[in-house]
Amino acid sequence: TPAPPTPPVPTPAPPTPPGPDWRSQFEPNPCEGKKPVDGPEPGDEYFKNVPCMIDGVINALEQAGANVTAGYQGEMDVGDREPINTSYLEAGLCPVNVHWH
């Protein structure tokens, strides 16, 4: 006896475009006002927004790794600073405030 026919795979409906009040689904914003100003030292303004480069010179500390190849060694001297090796939540950060380059 032949196998029964397979039912067609349902095609998901396209997402509904957000309406004019789409932001209301994210309110209250749990990240609002959570961006820190200071980092390890009070008054260092570690998290203040600054231009990444000024006149071709790096003006910002390292922020996001670009090459994640095993064994790759970058050229920026980051001193004794360690990367975040946990989730942003565990590190006390709100993902909304993460700025990638």
N, CA and C atoms as a LAMMPS dump frame, in Angstrom:
ITEM: TIMESTEP
0
ITEM: NUMBER OF ATOMS
303
ITEM: BOX BOUNDS ff ff ff
-5.0000000000000000e+02 5.0000000000000000e+02
-5.0000000000000000e+02 5.0000000000000000e+02
-5.0000000000000000e+02 5.0000000000000000e+02
ITEM: ATOMS id mol type element x y z
1 1 1 N 0.837 -1.184 0
2 1 2 C 0 0 0
3 1 3 C 0.881 1.248 0
4 2 1 N 0.491 2.209 -0.763
5 2 2 C 1.295 3.453 -0.811
6 2 3 C 1.156 4.235 0.496
7 3 1 N 2.197 4.985 0.783
8 3 2 C 2.188 5.824 1.993
9 3 3 C 1.169 6.939 1.821
10 4 1 N 0.564 7.348 2.921
11 4 2 C -0.405 8.448 2.799
12 4 3 C 0.312 9.722 2.365
13 5 1 N -0.379 10.588 1.663
14 5 2 C 0.266 11.831 1.218
15 5 3 C 0.654 12.706 2.419
16 6 1 N 1.773 13.372 2.277
17 6 2 C 2.202 14.269 3.359
18 6 3 C 1.414 15.567 3.259
19 7 1 N 0.984 16.063 4.414
20 7 2 C 0.233 17.32 4.374
21 7 3 C 1.167 18.461 3.976
22 8 1 N 0.631 19.464 3.327
23 8 2 C 1.49 20.597 2.947
24 8 3 C 1.997 21.319 4.195
25 9 1 N 3.195 21.847 4.066
26 9 2 C 3.789 22.608 5.171
27 9 3 C 3.176 24.007 5.144
28 10 1 N 2.593 24.422 6.255
29 10 2 C 1.972 25.758 6.243
30 10 3 C 3.022 26.848 6.096
31 11 1 N 2.695 27.832 5.32
32 11 2 C 3.581 28.98 5.148
33 11 3 C 3.181 30.037 6.161
34 12 1 N 4.136 30.482 6.969
35 12 2 C 3.76 31.494 7.966
36 12 3 C 3.351 32.795 7.292
37 13 1 N 2.415 33.46 7.899
38 13 2 C 1.98 34.76 7.379
39 13 3 C 3.093 35.769 7.594
40 14 1 N 3.228 36.718 6.67
41 14 2 C 4.264 37.74 6.88
42 14 3 C 3.942 38.551 8.131
43 15 1 N 4.972 39.086 8.781
44 15 2 C 4.711 39.86 9.991
45 15 3 C 3.88 41.095 9.684
46 16 1 N 3.073 41.465 10.614
47 16 2 C 2.268 42.673 10.462
48 16 3 C 3.158 43.88 10.685
49 17 1 N 3.138 44.817 9.75
50 17 2 C 3.966 46.013 9.969
51 17 3 C 3.518 46.734 11.228
52 18 1 N 4.466 47.338 11.936
53 18 2 C 4.081 48.027 13.163
54 18 3 C 3.178 49.211 12.863
55 19 1 N 2.208 49.414 13.719
56 19 2 C 1.318 50.56 13.591
57 19 3 C 1.948 51.776 14.234
58 20 1 N 1.228 52.887 14.239
59 20 2 C 1.798 54.118 14.796
60 20 3 C 2.087 54.033 16.291
61 21 1 N 1.444 53.088 16.982
62 21 2 C 1.666 52.989 18.427
63 21 3 C 2.546 51.796 18.785
64 22 1 N 3.389 51.336 17.861
65 22 2 C 4.203 50.134 18.095
66 22 3 C 5.113 50.275 19.312
67 23 1 N 5.534 51.477 19.637
68 23 2 C 6.429 51.667 20.785
69 23 3 C 5.743 51.328 22.103
70 24 1 N 4.418 51.425 22.128
71 24 2 C 3.714 51.193 23.386
72 24 3 C 3.908 49.776 23.903
73 25 1 N 4.219 48.828 23
74 25 2 C 4.425 47.461 23.469
75 25 3 C 5.732 47.319 24.248
76 26 1 N 6.591 48.32 24.175
77 26 2 C 7.863 48.271 24.876
78 26 3 C 7.895 49.213 26.075
79 27 1 N 6.747 49.717 26.485
80 27 2 C 6.709 50.643 27.599
81 27 3 C 6.097 49.983 28.814
82 28 1 N 6.554 50.261 29.981
83 28 2 C 7.691 51.147 30.203
84 28 3 C 8.99 50.467 29.764
85 29 1 N 9.937 51.252 29.291
86 29 2 C 11.221 50.742 28.837
87 29 3 C 12.071 50.423 30.071
88 30 1 N 12.354 49.129 30.315
89 30 2 C 13.122 48.787 31.52
90 30 3 C 14.565 49.279 31.474
91 31 1 N 15.042 49.701 30.316
92 31 2 C 16.423 50.156 30.21
93 31 3 C 16.555 51.674 30.302
94 32 1 N 15.428 52.39 30.259
95 32 2 C 15.497 53.843 30.292
96 32 3 C 16.197 54.321 31.557
97 33 1 N 17.172 55.202 31.362
98 33 2 C 17.9 55.766 32.488
99 33 3 C 18.93 54.84 33.111
100 34 1 N 19.198 53.707 32.485
101 34 2 C 20.116 52.731 33.077
102 34 3 C 21.554 52.869 32.577
103 35 1 N 21.765 53.692 31.536
104 35 2 C 23.123 53.821 31.01
105 35 3 C 24.024 54.428 32.089
106 36 1 N 25.067 53.718 32.461
107 36 2 C 25.971 54.278 33.475
108 36 3 C 26.794 55.419 32.88
109 37 1 N 27.338 56.244 33.715
110 37 2 C 28.224 57.318 33.283
111 37 3 C 29.658 56.919 33.61
112 38 1 N 29.897 56.56 34.852
113 38 2 C 31.243 56.222 35.284
114 38 3 C 31.495 54.728 35.191
115 39 1 N 32.756 54.386 35.003
116 39 2 C 33.167 52.992 34.94
117 39 3 C 33.818 52.571 36.238
118 40 1 N 35.038 52.06 36.145
119 40 2 C 35.709 51.557 37.348
120 40 3 C 35.991 52.639 38.381
121 41 1 N 36.219 53.866 37.929
122 41 2 C 36.573 54.953 38.856
123 41 3 C 35.481 56.015 38.862
124 42 1 N 35.023 56.429 40.034
125 42 2 C 34.037 57.509 40.089
126 42 3 C 34.576 58.755 39.38
127 43 1 N 33.745 59.339 38.518
128 43 2 C 34.143 60.544 37.799
129 43 3 C 34.918 60.301 36.52
130 44 1 N 35.172 59.03 36.145
131 44 2 C 35.97 58.782 34.933
132 44 3 C 35.158 58.924 33.637
133 45 1 N 33.835 59.022 33.75
134 45 2 C 32.941 59.164 32.588
135 45 3 C 33.233 58.127 31.505
136 46 1 N 33.564 56.934 31.938
137 46 2 C 33.94 55.826 31.059
138 46 3 C 32.9 55.551 29.977
139 47 1 N 31.62 55.693 30.316
140 47 2 C 30.558 55.354 29.368
141 47 3 C 30.003 56.561 28.62
142 48 1 N 30.615 57.713 28.754
143 48 2 C 30.158 58.909 28.057
144 48 3 C 30.353 58.719 26.55
145 49 1 N 29.383 59.172 25.765
146 49 2 C 29.505 59.077 24.318
147 49 3 C 30.579 60.044 23.825
148 50 1 N 31.512 59.525 23.055
149 50 2 C 32.573 60.343 22.478
150 50 3 C 32.77 59.91 21.026
151 51 1 N 33.332 60.781 20.191
152 51 2 C 33.652 60.366 18.826
153 51 3 C 34.674 59.229 18.86
154 52 1 N 34.499 58.238 18.007
155 52 2 C 35.417 57.096 17.997
156 52 3 C 36.807 57.479 17.508
157 53 1 N 36.853 58.402 16.555
158 53 2 C 38.133 58.853 16.007
159 53 3 C 38.103 60.376 15.944
160 54 1 N 39.239 60.988 16.201
161 54 2 C 39.401 62.423 16.03
162 54 3 C 40.666 62.629 15.22
163 55 1 N 40.518 63.247 14.06
164 55 2 C 41.647 63.498 13.157
165 55 3 C 42.448 62.232 12.88
166 56 1 N 41.741 61.115 12.694
167 56 2 C 42.396 59.858 12.356
168 56 3 C 43.041 59.14 13.532
169 57 1 N 42.826 59.642 14.737
170 57 2 C 43.416 59.034 15.933
171 57 3 C 42.289 58.416 16.76
172 58 1 N 42.508 57.187 17.241
173 58 2 C 41.509 56.506 18.064
174 58 3 C 41.253 57.315 19.328
175 59 1 N 39.988 57.596 19.584
176 59 2 C 39.598 58.396 20.743
177 59 3 C 38.739 57.598 21.723
178 60 1 N 38.42 56.363 21.401
179 60 2 C 37.553 55.558 22.256
180 60 3 C 38.277 54.265 22.633
181 61 1 N 37.961 53.772 23.813
182 61 2 C 38.53 52.494 24.225
183 61 3 C 37.941 51.373 23.383
184 62 1 N 38.557 50.221 23.455
185 62 2 C 38.043 49.067 22.73
186 62 3 C 36.593 48.827 23.12
187 63 1 N 35.785 48.385 22.149
188 63 2 C 34.371 48.185 22.436
189 63 3 C 33.884 46.819 21.994
190 64 1 N 34.213 46.42 20.808
191 64 2 C 33.711 45.142 20.316
192 64 3 C 34.784 44.498 19.449
193 65 1 N 35.014 43.229 19.679
194 65 2 C 35.985 42.513 18.87
195 65 3 C 35.493 42.351 17.444
196 66 1 N 36.391 42.437 16.501
197 66 2 C 36.017 42.29 15.1
198 66 3 C 36.411 40.928 14.571
199 67 1 N 37.53 40.4 15.001
200 67 2 C 38.005 39.119 14.498
201 67 3 C 37.963 38.129 15.651
202 68 1 N 37.102 37.131 15.521
203 68 2 C 36.938 36.157 16.6
204 68 3 C 37.592 34.821 16.26
205 69 1 N 38.485 34.826 15.29
206 69 2 C 39.199 33.612 14.91
207 69 3 C 40.051 33.135 16.084
208 70 1 N 39.973 31.84 16.375
209 70 2 C 40.763 31.279 17.479
210 70 3 C 42.238 31.595 17.264
211 71 1 N 42.871 32.13 18.301
212 71 2 C 44.292 32.431 18.233
213 71 3 C 44.629 33.809 17.707
214 72 1 N 43.655 34.527 17.157
215 72 2 C 43.929 35.856 16.609
216 72 3 C 44.324 36.811 17.724
217 73 1 N 45.359 37.593 17.508
218 73 2 C 45.802 38.599 18.464
219 73 3 C 45.702 39.962 17.799
220 74 1 N 44.9 40.834 18.367
221 74 2 C 44.769 42.179 17.824
222 74 3 C 45.982 43.022 18.15
223 75 1 N 45.98 44.245 17.674
224 75 2 C 47.129 45.13 17.86
225 75 3 C 46.901 46.2 18.911
226 76 1 N 45.679 46.329 19.449
227 76 2 C 45.405 47.378 20.424
228 76 3 C 45.82 46.922 21.816
229 77 1 N 46.609 47.742 22.474
230 77 2 C 47.016 47.444 23.843
231 77 3 C 45.874 47.835 24.767
232 78 1 N 45.247 46.852 25.387
233 78 2 C 44.1 47.121 26.264
234 78 3 C 44.492 47.059 27.734
235 79 1 N 45.77 47.035 27.998
236 79 2 C 46.224 47.007 29.381
237 79 3 C 45.741 45.758 30.088
238 80 1 N 45.238 45.931 31.294
239 80 2 C 44.765 44.773 32.053
240 80 3 C 43.247 44.599 31.963
241 81 1 N 42.608 45.336 31.045
242 81 2 C 41.155 45.219 30.895
243 81 3 C 40.802 43.874 30.263
244 82 1 N 39.77 43.251 30.78
245 82 2 C 39.306 41.954 30.293
246 82 3 C 37.979 42.127 29.562
247 83 1 N 37.722 41.322 28.55
248 83 2 C 36.427 41.414 27.865
249 83 3 C 35.303 40.884 28.759
250 84 1 N 34.087 41.275 28.427
251 84 2 C 32.923 40.734 29.126
252 84 3 C 32.737 39.309 28.644
253 85 1 N 32.755 38.365 29.553
254 85 2 C 32.616 36.955 29.198
255 85 3 C 31.321 36.353 29.725
256 86 1 N 30.372 37.209 30.044
257 86 2 C 29.067 36.76 30.522
258 86 3 C 28.011 37.436 29.654
259 87 1 N 26.763 37.188 29.94
260 87 2 C 25.703 37.916 29.243
261 87 3 C 25.748 39.37 29.705
262 88 1 N 25.179 40.258 28.904
263 88 2 C 25.137 41.663 29.299
264 88 3 C 24.379 41.828 30.605
265 89 1 N 23.294 41.057 30.784
266 89 2 C 22.519 41.141 32.016
267 89 3 C 23.386 40.788 33.218
268 90 1 N 24.153 39.699 33.114
269 90 2 C 25.022 39.297 34.224
270 90 3 C 26.116 40.332 34.489
271 91 1 N 26.522 41.064 33.44
272 91 2 C 27.561 42.083 33.607
273 91 3 C 26.986 43.414 34.07
274 92 1 N 25.66 43.463 34.256
275 92 2 C 25.039 44.694 34.721
276 92 3 C 24.742 45.691 33.624
277 93 1 N 24.776 45.243 32.368
278 93 2 C 24.504 46.129 31.237
279 93 3 C 23.12 45.873 30.677
280 94 1 N 22.548 46.874 30.048
281 94 2 C 21.285 46.73 29.343
282 94 3 C 21.641 46.655 27.856
283 95 1 N 21.235 45.601 27.139
284 95 2 C 21.616 45.464 25.735
285 95 3 C 21.26 46.664 24.87
286 96 1 N 20.26 47.436 25.259
287 96 2 C 19.885 48.619 24.48
288 96 3 C 21.027 49.624 24.46
289 97 1 N 21.838 49.632 25.507
290 97 2 C 22.912 50.625 25.613
291 97 3 C 24.238 50.143 25.023
292 98 1 N 24.265 48.982 24.423
293 98 2 C 25.506 48.469 23.85
294 98 3 C 25.736 49.135 22.503
295 99 1 N 26.93 49.64 22.3
296 99 2 C 27.294 50.372 21.08
297 99 3 C 28.376 49.581 20.355
298 100 1 N 28.054 49.057 19.19
299 100 2 C 28.996 48.218 18.434
300 100 3 C 29.667 49.023 17.33
301 101 1 N 30.88 48.649 17.02
302 101 2 C 31.606 49.241 15.89
303 101 3 C 31.876 48.159 14.886
